[in-house]
Amino acid sequence: MRAMKIAFLLALVAIVAALALAGRAMLNDGRDGKPKSNRMVRALALRVGLSIALFLFILISHQMGWIHPTGVPLGQ
């Protein structure tokens, strides 16, 4: 169970890091007469890919019984 929490945390950190790289690329590209690169597009594509992979990992983990929803108790 603890390994799953660590895996989810690492995935979220990687997603935020990819978003930060995209922001940095957006601010630095095209300065001082340099042509714009496609670093921002690649960083955002990486972020989307990581997000989809995390979502699929959560779905598969639930189907395999590795994680269980706790939810909010109703009627109490």
Summary of the structure (lengths in Angstrom):
residues: 76
radius of gyration: 18.1
end to end distance: 27.3
largest distance: 64.4
contacts: 157
relative contact order: 0.14
helix: 74%
strand: 0%
